[in-house]
Amino acid sequence: MVVTTQEELEKLREIGRICANTIQVMARAMEPGMTTRELDLVGRQYLEAHDALSAPEFCYEFPGATCISVNEEVAHGVPGDRVIAPGDLVNIDVSALKDGYFGDTGASFGVAPVAQKTARLLRDGKRALSTGLTQVRSGAGYGAIGDAVGKFARKNGYTLIRNLASHGVGQSLHEDPTEIATWPDRHEKRVMKEGQVFTVEPFLSLGATFAEDDDEGSSWTLHSVPRALTVQFEHTVVAGRNGPIILTFPD
């Protein structure tokens, strides 16, 4: 989607804010002993209270309102009976629909007590996202995002998941431009249009380079290969003349 009116921008901001607030509400509610299904219910109730629909459910019949991935799970974790334990690394990914517009955001959290290596990974996951965001502006190449994130990861001793990419969003959950790499990709020659809406979502890892379904396509949940802790932080943005317009800030 390319934003052409102020009304479109405000609707995108509204659903982006709802998605971001949902993550914050869920993060505050999260505690050891609760199941991921119980945590998902917190998110569902917030979305419903703000007249928003879960995008994974609406678009793909995903079995949950939100995606909750724990430890070795990298993405698309299905809410269920898994019990959240002290020391876990939990990623919450929320995408939703309201008034014909979609928002998409994600963040990772440590459950106390948080190991030092996990705390460092969480800190640097946020830094990796910020590094990618600095490359967003109309007229810039999409490849600059992956180049910058890749340089950050190499400098700090991390790997990147290379089969989970950023994507266009706005009037559908996944749309053009598709497969925006958050790792160096010498084949990426596309240029950001002014007003283009897309996500920036690097997956920073302590050793993994790939995400796969262990159940040969029968499960939604993707796991790290090789097994390693991985964090994801994600914003939906609009490419502006002077940089990114971030749509997924909480209140």
C-alpha positions in Angstrom: 0.0 0.0 0.0 1.1 3.5 -0.8 -0.4 6.2 1.5 -1.9 9.0 -0.5 -4.2 10.8 2.0 -4.1 12.0 5.6 -7.2 9.8 6.3 -5.4 6.7 5.2 -2.4 7.6 7.4 -4.6 8.2 10.4 -6.4 4.9 10.0 -3.0 3.1 9.7 -1.9 4.9 12.9 -5.0 3.8 14.7 -4.6 0.1 14.0 -0.9 0.3 14.5 -1.4 1.8 18.0 -3.9 -0.8 18.9 -1.5 -3.6 17.9 1.3 -2.0 19.9 -0.9 -1.5 22.9 -2.0 -5.1 22.7 1.6 -6.2 23.1 2.2 -4.0 26.1 -1.0 -5.2 27.8 0.1 -8.8 27.2 3.6 -8.2 28.4 2.3 -6.7 31.6 0.0 -9.7 32.2 2.7 -12.3 31.4 4.0 -14.3 34.4 5.4 -17.7 35.2 2.8 -20.4 35.5 0.4 -19.1 32.9 -0.1 -20.8 29.6 0.4 -19.2 26.2 -3.3 -19.7 25.6 -4.1 -17.6 28.7 -1.8 -14.9 27.5 -3.4 -15.0 24.1 -6.8 -14.4 25.6 -5.5 -11.2 27.2 -4.6 -10.0 23.7 -7.8 -11.1 22.2 -9.8 -9.3 24.8 -7.9 -6.1 24.2 -8.3 -6.3 20.4 -12.1 -7.0 20.7 -12.5 -4.1 23.1 -11.0 -1.8 20.5 -13.1 -3.2 17.6 -10.1 -4.8 15.9 -9.9 -8.3 14.4 -7.0 -10.7 14.7 -5.3 -10.6 11.3 -3.9 -14.1 11.4 -7.3 -15.5 12.2 -9.1 -13.3 9.7 -6.6 -13.9 6.8 -5.3 -17.4 7.5 -7.5 -19.1 10.1 -4.6 -19.2 12.5 -5.5 -21.0 15.7 -5.1 -18.0 18.0 -5.5 -14.2 18.2 -1.8 -13.6 18.5 1.4 -15.4 17.8 3.4 -16.4 20.9 6.8 -18.0 20.5 8.8 -19.3 23.4 12.6 -20.0 23.5 13.5 -22.3 20.6 10.4 -21.2 18.7 11.2 -18.4 16.3 7.8 -17.3 14.9 4.1 -18.1 14.5 3.9 -19.8 17.8 0.4 -21.2 18.4 -1.1 -20.4 21.8 -1.8 -23.5 23.7 -1.0 -25.5 26.9 2.7 -24.5 27.0 3.4 -23.0 30.4 5.6 -19.9 30.6 8.5 -20.5 33.0 11.0 -18.3 34.8 13.9 -17.5 32.4 11.9 -18.0 29.2 12.3 -15.8 26.2 8.9 -15.0 24.8 8.1 -13.3 21.5 4.6 -11.7 21.0 3.6 -10.8 17.4 0.3 -9.0 17.0 -1.3 -8.1 13.7 -4.8 -6.8 13.4 -7.4 -5.3 11.1 -9.8 -2.3 11.7 -11.8 -0.3 9.2 -10.1 -2.0 6.3 -6.5 -1.3 7.4 -3.9 -3.6 8.9 -1.1 -3.1 11.5 1.7 -5.5 12.4 4.2 -5.4 15.2 6.2 -7.7 17.4 8.5 -7.7 20.4 10.4 -10.1 22.6 10.5 -10.3 26.4 12.5 -12.1 29.1 10.7 -13.7 32.0 12.5 -13.0 35.2 15.1 -14.0 36.2 16.6 -13.2 32.8 20.0 -14.7 32.0 22.8 -12.2 31.0 23.1 -13.5 27.5 19.3 -13.3 27.0 19.3 -9.7 28.3 22.1 -8.8 25.9 20.2 -10.4 23.0 17.0 -8.5 23.9 18.9 -5.2 24.1 20.6 -5.8 20.8 17.5 -7.0 19.1 16.0 -3.5 19.7 19.2 -2.0 18.4 19.1 -4.1 15.3 15.6 -2.9 14.5 16.7 0.7 15.1 19.6 0.2 12.8 17.3 -1.0 10.0 14.8 1.8 10.6 17.6 4.4 10.0 17.7 3.3 6.4 14.0 3.9 5.7 13.2 6.9 3.5 11.7 7.4 0.1 14.2 7.0 -2.7 16.5 4.7 -0.7 17.1 1.1 -1.7 15.4 -1.7 0.3 18.8 -3.4 0.3 20.2 -0.8 2.6 18.0 -2.2 5.5 19.5 -5.6 5.2 23.0 -4.3 4.7 22.8 -2.2 7.9 21.3 -4.9 10.0 23.8 -7.4 8.7 26.7 -5.2 9.5 25.3 -4.7 13.1 24.9 -8.5 13.5 28.4 -9.3 12.3 30.0 -6.6 14.5 28.3 -7.9 17.6 28.6 -11.6 17.0 25.1 -12.5 16.1 23.4 -14.3 13.2 20.2 -13.5 11.3 17.3 -15.7 10.4 17.4 -15.5 6.6 14.0 -17.0 5.6 11.7 -14.7 7.6 11.5 -11.4 5.8 9.8 -8.0 6.2 6.8 -7.3 3.9 4.4 -4.8 2.6 1.2 -4.3 4.7 -1.7 -1.9 4.8 -4.8 -3.0 3.0 -3.9 -6.6 3.5 -1.6 -8.3 6.0 1.0 -9.4 3.4 1.3 -7.4 0.1 3.8 -5.8 -2.2 6.7 -5.2 -1.6 7.1 -8.8 -0.6 10.2 -10.5 0.9 12.2 -7.5 2.1 15.4 -9.0 3.4 16.7 -7.9 6.8 20.0 -9.5 6.0 22.5 -8.5 3.2 21.0 -9.4 -0.2 23.0 -8.3 -3.2 20.1 -9.1 -5.5 17.8 -6.5 -3.8 17.6 -3.6 -6.2 14.1 -2.2 -5.4 13.6 1.4 -4.2 11.3 2.7 -1.5 8.4 4.8 -2.8 7.2 7.8 -0.8 4.2 6.7 1.2 5.0 2.9 0.9 3.9 0.9 3.9 5.9 -2.1 5.1 7.4 -3.8 8.1 10.9 -3.8 9.4 11.5 -7.0 11.5 15.0 -8.4 11.8 15.3 -11.8 13.6 18.6 -11.6 15.6 20.0 -14.9 16.9 22.7 -16.4 19.0 23.5 -18.8 16.2 20.5 -19.7 14.1 20.2 -18.8 10.4 17.0 -20.5 9.4 13.5 -21.2 10.7 11.6 -24.4 9.9 8.5 -26.3 10.7 9.5 -29.5 12.6 6.3 -31.2 11.7 6.7 -31.3 7.9 4.1 -28.6 7.2 1.5 -29.7 9.7 2.2 -27.1 12.3 2.3 -23.3 12.2 5.2 -22.9 14.7 8.7 -22.3 13.3 11.8 -23.4 15.2 15.4 -22.1 14.9 18.0 -24.0 12.9 20.3 -24.7 14.6 18.6 -24.4 17.9 19.5 -21.0 19.4 17.7 -18.2 21.2 16.3 -15.6 18.7 14.5 -12.3 19.2 12.3 -10.3 16.9 11.4 -6.7 17.1 9.0 -5.2 14.5 7.5 -2.0 13.5 5.1 -1.1 10.6 6.4 2.1 8.9 5.7 4.5 6.1 8.6 5.6 3.9 8.8 9.4 4.2 11.0 11.9 2.6 12.9 12.5 5.8 12.8 9.0 7.2 10.4 6.4 8.6 7.0 7.3 9.9 6.5 4.6 12.6 2.9 3.5 12.9 3.2 1.0 15.7 4.0 3.0 18.8 1.9 2.3 21.9 0.1 5.0 23.9 
